[in-house]
């Protein structure tokens, strides 16, 4: 038979439970401060509403027509803020693509037996990985240089601040289209600037040097080949002309019509 637990053991368990309640509070001490900050941010409509309010908004079906449309100036500023970092991303992406693809094609193309397009694809992988790894670095550098340019020019050249759009305004089609167009324009400009490594590739200079070094010999050999080919063609033409003359003479003499 298992003996029943003593009252002292139950008393000790109750004491431990009560002490654990006192020692481990159910609410974090900074929860009220965090809740206050979230309420302030939601009051300025910079964060989405809480889940309870979001559910009521979904039930009421707020139409996009009730959200005020941003001005054209705000849309241009939003597009500019999205375009500037993508200029740096395009420069880095295209330059790393060209440099890595050229290096892979020159040093690994012959050993691995890969084509130029395969080397370009491998270079694209490297440039994309570099873009993902250095994305935040580019954004921080853009913010830092924009502040430095503003200090150097005494505020004459400055990046306008990002417009304070609400959560509903950021989801509008016009705002999303303007930001996407800013990204596309910035990326295009950056990729065009990122083609500068093509100026330093030795392909054109190497070909021109080879043509200069062997120019006279190649020209003389090509002229000799052309002259020999002309002489051969002239000899064949003369031979064929003689055969035609012989056939015409035989036809005139009617040699093939005579019986034997």
Order of alpha helices (4+ residues) and beta strands (2+ residues): alpha-alpha-alpha-alpha-alpha-alpha-alpha-alpha-alpha-alpha-alpha
